Amino acid sequence: MPSIFAFEAHAYAGALVTYGIDRADAIMRTADYVDRILRGTKPADLPVQGPETFELLVNLKTAKALGLTISPMMLARADKVIE
């Protein structure tokens, strides 16, 4: 069944499309928060942050196995294409 998942690992495991946060960026931003807390900033004084970077991955192997055609526009917009 064609599905969309949230993490890059799912695309490499066979998901058709993934769209979600860049986990490496989120981890780096979390590390910055921890650093600021360890240097004495009160957690209540830190701003609430949401994800800033999102990634779109398309798995053409899965599309081919399902007999689907992915539009050139979507492939052009994808951050990564698995062939």
Secondary structure by P-SEA (a helix, b strand, c coil): cccccccaaaaaaccccccccaaaaaaaaaaaaaaaaaacccccccccccccbbbbbbbaaaaaaacccccaaaaaacccccc
